[in-house]
Amino acid sequence: MKQYFKEKIGRFILCCSLILIPFLTVDGQVKVDGQKGVCGINLSFFKRLSTQPNDSVGGTCFNLGLVSSMNRLDGVGVNLLGANVSRNVSGLQVAGLWNTTGQNVRGLQVSGITHVTGDTQSGVSVAGLVGINGRKAMGVQVSGLVTINGDDNIGVGVSGLMNLAGEHTRGVFVTGIGNISGTFQGVALSGMLNATNGKLSGLQMAGLVNIGVGFVRGVQLSAIGNVAGSELRGVQIGAGNLAVRARGVQIGLVNYYKERLDGIQLGLVNANPQTRVQLMLYGGNATGANVGVRFKNPLFYTILGLGAPSIDWGDKFSGALFYRAGLEIPVYGPLHLSGDLGFRHTELFKNHDAGYPRRLYSLEGRVNLEYRLTSSLGLFLTGGYGWDRQYGHSRCYEHGAIVEGGVILFSY
């Protein structure tokens, strides 16, 4: 049986040798018509122990080895550890640890740890940890940790931690921590941060913060904050939104623009350089003692505050949080008229088991008459109506008129 297999293997090797002999040169290279040089087979343990020990001339059609050094790869290369190509790669290249290319790569490149391309990467690149391109990447790039491009990144990029591009980025890019580029056009999805130094066109979506240092055209969506350093034309949605100039919509807890807004701000606090922060101290029949902060713009205002309800609950201790939004117009001289709608959350902190609700929410409407005594002090009276409801219940727990009065300490 052993003798039989030996004969079969011997015949196979002999046939392959006979086929290759007409094409082999003295250094083991295969002639390919239509090319200036020759394209050979590189079987390599390392640079000096291979069928192509001289990597300065010619090219390689097929490469198989442990560690290989080549002038040019036009075909397929597979190495257990890594490969170093002086000039260009066209085709398929797979390495257990690394692939380095002096100039350009076109095709599919896979490495266990890293690939490094001196100029341009075109096609599909997959690196276990880090992918680096000296100038440009076009196609699909996948890296376990980081992808770095010196100038442009065009196509699709997926990395575990970060995608970096020095100049322009266009396409769809997804990463665990951050997408950072000079300019961006497309969709950027990040677990933490998206940052663009130049113009942004498209969608930025981040778990924490989106930063567009230059012109922003599109949508910024984040959990914490969005920044448009020059001008926003589009939508910002996040806990905090900042723009120098804005034409569009800001939606968040705190919205701020520095110079000009042509659009809408929807938030608990809407601010700009003309916003005045004012302290309100007042009481009434719905909430006994209250302190509020009013963020006053030329027409619109919002109020955030704390209160102690005056509902007859005996020795029960309770507290309230409230938010109001409205608009104000001058009537005559120091007299101003305003109206607002509000939401109040009331919490009963002890003695819940006496038949009283644990917590309530209230919807309220108010009309306010304000008289400014001096540039820093004003008085106001309020009339309105409120509806108290229990969470999870459809019926109204209590409703009635609201009468309040107090003082305003202006920040002028």
NORPEBEL-V48511 format. One record per residue. N is the residue number from 1. RES is the residue in one small letter. PHI is phi in radians with two decimals (999 if undefined). PSI is psi in whole degrees, -180 to 180 (* if undefined). OMEGA is omega in degrees with one decimal (* if undefined). Layout:
N&RES&PHI&PSI&OMEGA  N&RES&PHI&PSI&OMEGA
//
This chain:
1&m&999&-45&179.4  2&k&-1.08&-41&179.8  3&q&-1.09&-36&-179.7  4&y&-1.11&-47&-179.2  5&f&-1.18&-37&177.1  6&k&-1.05&-43&179.4  7&e&-1.12&-42&180.0  8&k&-1.10&-46&-179.4  9&i&-1.13&-41&178.8  10&g&-1.07&-43&179.1  11&r&-1.12&-39&-179.7  12&f&-1.11&-46&179.4  13&i&-1.10&-40&179.7  14&l&-1.11&-42&179.1  15&c&-1.10&-45&179.2  16&c&-1.08&-40&-179.5  17&s&-1.13&-43&179.6  18&l&-1.10&-35&179.9  19&i&-1.22&-40&-174.1  20&l&-1.46&-24&-174.4  21&i&-0.94&-43&-179.1  22&p&-1.11&-20&-174.4  23&f&-1.85&-11&-175.4  24&l&-1.42&137&169.9  25&t&-1.63&-180&-176.3  26&v&-1.15&-23&179.7  27&d&-1.75&14&174.8  28&g&1.46&25&-177.8  29&q&-1.81&148&-178.8  30&v&-1.75&129&179.9  31&k&-1.29&136&178.8  32&v&-2.19&123&-178.6  33&d&-1.16&147&176.4  34&g&1.50&0&178.3  35&q&-1.98&149&-179.5  36&k&-1.18&-38&-178.2  37&g&-1.83&-150&177.6  38&v&-2.14&154&-178.8  39&c&-2.15&121&-171.8  40&g&-2.11&-174&178.2  41&i&-1.86&126&-179.1  42&n&-1.95&106&172.2  43&l&-1.85&116&-164.8  44&s&-2.40&137&164.9  45&f&-1.58&-43&171.2  46&f&-2.78&-176&-168.3  47&k&-0.98&-45&-174.4  48&r&-1.51&-6&178.9  49&l&-2.17&79&-176.6  50&s&-2.73&168&177.5  51&t&-1.34&-12&173.9  52&q&-2.26&74&-176.8  53&p&-1.20&-22&-179.3  54&n&-1.73&111&-177.1  55&d&-1.70&14&-175.7  56&s&-1.61&-17&-178.6  57&v&-2.32&161&174.9  58&g&1.22&-169&-178.3  59&g&-2.54&-177&-176.5  60&t&-2.28&130&175.0  61&c&-1.61&-37&-179.0  62&f&-2.42&129&-178.7  63&n&-2.27&130&176.8  64&l&-2.47&127&-178.9  65&g&-3.10&-171&176.0  66&l&-1.57&-62&172.3  67&v&-2.33&126&-174.9  68&s&-2.16&147&173.1  69&s&-2.20&128&-174.5  70&m&-2.40&156&172.8  71&n&-1.36&-46&-177.5  72&r&-2.68&141&176.6  73&l&-2.04&118&175.5  74&d&-2.18&86&-177.2  75&g&2.65&-123&-174.3  76&v&-2.17&133&175.6  77&g&-2.32&128&179.3  78&v&-2.31&124&-179.4  79&n&-2.36&140&-178.4  80&l&-1.17&-40&179.6  81&l&-1.84&-68&-176.8  82&g&-2.87&172&-179.8  83&a&-2.44&142&176.6  84&n&-2.13&120&-179.7  85&v&-2.02&125&-175.8  86&s&-1.22&-39&-174.6  87&r&-1.97&-107&-170.9  88&n&-1.94&157&174.0  89&v&-2.15&128&174.6  90&s&-2.32&118&179.8  91&g&2.26&-138&-176.9  92&l&-2.03&130&178.0  93&q&-2.38&125&-178.1  94&v&-2.25&134&178.3  95&a&-2.48&147&179.6  96&g&-1.20&-32&-177.6  97&l&-2.11&-58&-172.8  98&w&-2.52&156&167.8  99&n&-2.32&126&174.7  100&t&-2.12&137&-178.1  101&t&-2.31&130&-177.2  102&g&-1.22&-36&-176.0  103&q&-2.09&-96&-171.0  104&n&-2.07&153&174.8  105&v&-2.17&131&176.6  106&r&-2.36&116&-178.9  107&g&2.36&-142&-178.5  108&l&-2.00&126&-179.5  109&q&-2.26&128&-177.7  110&v&-2.28&132&177.3  111&s&-2.48&149&-178.2  112&g&-1.26&-32&-178.7  113&i&-2.04&-60&-173.1  114&t&-2.61&155&164.8  115&h&-2.26&143&-179.5  116&v&-2.27&123&179.8  117&t&-2.09&128&-176.6  118&g&-1.17&-35&-175.8  119&d&-2.12&-91&-169.8  120&t&-2.11&139&175.4  121&q&-1.95&123&178.9  122&s&-2.20&126&178.9  123&g&2.14&-131&-177.8  124&v&-2.15&130&-179.7  125&s&-2.25&128&179.3  126&v&-2.25&119&179.1  127&a&-2.19&137&-179.5  128&g&-1.11&-34&-178.9  129&l&-2.18&-63&-170.0  130&v&-2.30&134&171.9  131&g&-2.05&128&-176.6  132&i&-2.25&129&176.1  133&n&-2.23&127&-174.4  134&g&-1.13&-34&-176.9  135&r&-2.19&-63&-169.2  136&k&-2.48&150&173.0  137&a&-2.28&132&179.1  138&m&-2.31&120&-179.8  139&g&2.27&-133&-177.8  140&v&-2.07&127&177.0  141&q&-2.16&127&178.6  142&v&-2.23&125&179.9  143&s&-2.38&142&179.3  144&g&-1.17&-33&-179.7  145&l&-2.09&-68&-169.2  146&v&-2.38&141&169.9  147&t&-2.07&127&-176.5  148&i&-2.19&128&177.1  149&n&-2.22&129&-176.4  150&g&-1.11&-42&-179.0  151&d&-2.08&-83&-169.7  152&d&-1.89&150&175.5  153&n&-2.36&112&-173.5  154&i&-2.20&125&177.3  155&g&2.25&-128&-178.2  156&v&-2.17&130&178.2  157&g&-2.26&129&178.6  158&v&-2.28&125&178.2  159&s&-2.49&155&-179.0  160&g&-1.22&-35&-177.3  161&l&-2.03&-56&-168.6  162&m&-2.68&144&169.3  163&n&-1.98&126&-178.5  164&l&-2.16&134&174.3  165&a&-2.44&132&-175.1  166&g&-1.24&-36&-174.3  167&e&-2.08&-83&-170.6  168&h&-2.02&142&175.8  169&t&-2.30&128&179.0  170&r&-2.40&128&177.9  171&g&2.37&-146&-179.7  172&v&-2.11&127&-175.8  173&f&-2.35&129&-175.7  174&v&-2.23&132&-179.5  175&t&-2.66&160&-178.1  176&g&-1.34&-35&-176.4  177&i&-1.99&-59&-174.1  178&g&-2.69&147&167.8  179&n&-1.93&121&-176.9  180&i&-2.28&129&-178.6  181&s&-2.71&168&176.4  182&g&-1.22&-61&171.9  183&t&-2.18&159&-176.1  184&f&-2.48&138&176.3  185&q&-2.47&111&-178.9  186&g&2.49&-138&-176.7  187&v&-2.19&126&177.8  188&a&-2.12&119&179.5  189&l&-2.06&126&-175.8  190&s&-2.48&146&176.0  191&g&-1.22&-25&-177.6  192&m&-2.26&-59&-166.4  193&l&-2.40&138&165.7  194&n&-2.15&126&-178.6  195&a&-2.34&132&178.6  196&t&-2.25&125&-177.3  197&n&-1.41&-29&-179.0  198&g&-1.91&-136&-176.7  199&k&-1.37&140&177.5  200&l&-2.08&127&175.0  201&s&-2.31&116&178.7  202&g&2.37&-139&-174.7  203&l&-2.17&128&169.1  204&q&-1.98&124&178.2  205&m&-2.28&120&-175.2  206&a&-2.39&151&176.8  207&g&-1.21&-27&-179.6  208&l&-2.09&-70&-168.3  209&v&-2.40&142&168.9  210&n&-2.01&131&-179.4  211&i&-2.23&120&171.6  212&g&-2.03&103&-175.3  213&v&-1.17&-36&-178.7  214&g&-1.72&-143&-179.3  215&f&-1.26&133&-179.1  216&v&-2.07&120&175.6  217&r&-2.18&110&-179.2  218&g&2.49&-140&-174.0  219&v&-2.23&131&170.6  220&q&-2.00&122&-176.9  221&l&-2.29&122&-178.9  222&s&-2.66&166&178.5  223&a&-1.42&-34&-174.8  224&i&-1.80&-60&-173.9  225&g&-2.74&157&175.8  226&n&-2.30&138&-177.9  227&v&-2.27&129&170.7  228&a&-2.05&104&-171.4  229&g&-1.22&-28&-179.9  230&s&-1.91&-79&-178.1  231&e&-2.45&140&176.4  232&l&-1.85&128&168.9  233&r&-2.21&93&-176.9  234&g&2.74&-135&-172.1  235&v&-2.34&136&170.0  236&q&-2.06&128&178.2  237&i&-2.28&118&-179.6  238&g&-3.14&175&178.0  239&a&-1.07&-41&175.9  240&g&-2.29&139&-178.8  241&n&-2.28&134&-177.3  242&l&-2.34&134&175.5  243&a&-2.58&145&174.4  244&v&-1.27&-55&172.1  245&r&-2.21&143&-175.1  246&a&-2.38&135&171.1  247&r&-2.28&96&-175.4  248&g&2.71&-136&-172.9  249&v&-2.33&135&170.3  250&q&-2.02&124&-179.1  251&i&-2.20&118&-179.4  252&g&3.13&-177&175.7  253&l&-1.23&-43&178.5  254&v&-2.24&124&177.8  255&n&-2.10&137&-177.8  256&y&-2.50&136&168.8  257&y&-2.26&147&-172.1  258&k&-1.59&-41&-172.1  259&e&-2.02&-51&-173.1  260&r&-2.69&145&175.7  261&l&-2.29&122&170.2  262&d&-2.01&84&-175.8  263&g&2.90&-145&-172.3  264&i&-2.33&140&169.2  265&q&-1.97&125&178.0  266&l&-2.12&106&-177.8  267&g&-2.97&172&175.8  268&l&-1.16&-40&177.8  269&v&-2.25&121&176.6  270&n&-2.00&118&-170.2  271&a&-2.35&160&174.9  272&n&-2.75&178&-178.5  273&p&-1.04&-22&178.6  274&q&-1.53&-3&-178.0  275&t&-1.22&133&177.3  276&r&-1.88&134&178.3  277&v&-1.75&121&-172.7  278&q&-2.23&143&-179.1  279&l&-1.71&131&-179.8  280&m&-2.06&130&175.8  281&l&-2.17&120&-175.3  282&y&-2.79&169&176.6  283&g&-2.51&172&-179.8  284&g&-3.10&-172&-177.0  285&n&-1.37&-24&-179.4  286&a&-1.51&-41&176.9  287&t&-2.30&119&-170.1  288&g&-1.13&-52&-179.0  289&a&-2.34&131&-173.7  290&n&-2.44&149&169.9  291&v&-2.30&130&-177.6  292&g&-2.37&157&175.4  293&v&-2.03&122&-179.4  294&r&-1.81&128&175.4  295&f&-1.75&103&-168.1  296&k&-1.83&119&171.2  297&n&-1.76&174&-177.8  298&p&-0.92&-34&-179.0  299&l&-2.10&-50&-175.1  300&f&-1.70&159&176.3  301&y&-2.62&159&172.1  302&t&-2.32&153&-178.2  303&i&-2.31&130&171.6  304&l&-2.06&138&-177.7  305&g&-2.87&176&177.9  306&l&-2.16&147&-180.0  307&g&-2.59&162&174.8  308&a&-2.06&106&-176.1  309&p&-1.05&149&-179.8  310&s&-1.84&23&176.4  311&i&-1.15&143&-174.6  312&d&-1.31&85&178.5  313&w&-2.00&25&177.4  314&g&1.08&-124&-178.4  315&d&-1.63&14&178.9  316&k&-1.20&138&177.6  317&f&-1.72&131&-179.2  318&s&-2.50&165&178.1  319&g&-2.58&166&-176.3  320&a&-2.48&148&169.7  321&l&-2.04&137&-178.4  322&f&-2.44&156&178.1  323&y&-2.45&134&179.8  324&r&-2.37&146&177.2  325&a&-2.43&136&-178.1  326&g&-2.90&-166&179.2  327&l&-2.38&155&-176.3  328&e&-2.29&142&176.4  329&i&-2.30&144&176.7  330&p&-1.30&143&178.8  331&v&-1.77&-59&178.5  332&y&-2.80&120&178.0  333&g&0.99&-123&-178.1  334&p&-1.42&1&-177.4  335&l&-1.61&129&-178.0  336&h&-2.29&147&178.7  337&l&-2.08&136&-179.4  338&s&-2.48&160&175.8  339&g&-2.52&146&-177.9  340&d&-2.66&161&173.2  341&l&-2.00&145&-174.5  342&g&-2.49&164&176.4  343&f&-2.24&134&179.2  344&r&-2.27&131&173.8  345&h&-1.86&126&-179.6  346&t&-2.01&132&-177.6  347&e&-2.13&129&175.4  348&l&-1.72&116&-169.2  349&f&-1.54&-15&178.0  350&k&-2.72&166&-178.9  351&n&1.00&52&-179.8  352&h&-1.31&-22&-169.1  353&d&-1.55&22&178.4  354&a&-1.78&20&178.7  355&g&1.57&3&179.0  356&y&-1.63&153&179.1  357&p&-1.22&151&178.1  358&r&-1.25&-38&179.6  359&r&-2.70&155&179.3  360&l&-2.36&158&166.8  361&y&-2.20&149&-174.6  362&s&-2.27&138&172.0  363&l&-1.89&127&-169.8  364&e&-2.39&147&173.0  365&g&-2.22&140&-175.4  366&r&-2.40&150&167.1  367&v&-2.14&130&-172.5  368&n&-2.14&138&174.5  369&l&-2.01&121&-172.2  370&e&-2.14&136&177.9  371&y&-2.18&123&-176.6  372&r&-1.65&108&-178.4  373&l&-1.24&-47&178.9  374&t&-2.36&-175&178.1  375&s&-1.25&-12&-178.2  376&s&-2.18&2&-176.7  377&l&-2.51&137&177.3  378&g&-2.52&160&176.3  379&l&-2.07&151&177.8  380&f&-2.57&153&173.0  381&l&-2.18&145&-174.7  382&t&-2.30&139&169.5  383&g&-2.27&139&-177.3  384&g&-2.96&-166&-179.3  385&y&-2.57&145&-177.8  386&g&-2.42&152&178.3  387&w&-2.16&119&179.1  388&d&-1.70&134&179.9  389&r&-2.38&152&172.3  390&q&-1.49&142&175.8  391&y&-1.11&131&179.4  392&g&1.49&3&178.8  393&h&-2.13&143&-177.6  394&s&-1.51&-26&-175.6  395&r&-1.40&156&178.3  396&c&-1.42&127&-179.4  397&y&-1.34&-41&-179.1  398&e&-2.80&148&175.8  399&h&-2.62&159&-179.5  400&g&2.95&178&-178.3  401&a&-1.29&154&178.1  402&i&-2.06&127&174.9  403&v&-2.26&124&-176.8  404&e&-2.47&162&175.6  405&g&-2.81&153&180.0  406&g&3.13&-162&-177.6  407&v&-2.13&156&176.2  408&i&-2.18&129&175.7  409&l&-1.78&110&-173.8  410&f&-1.39&156&176.4  411&s&-1.76&11&-179.3  412&y&-1.17&*&*
//
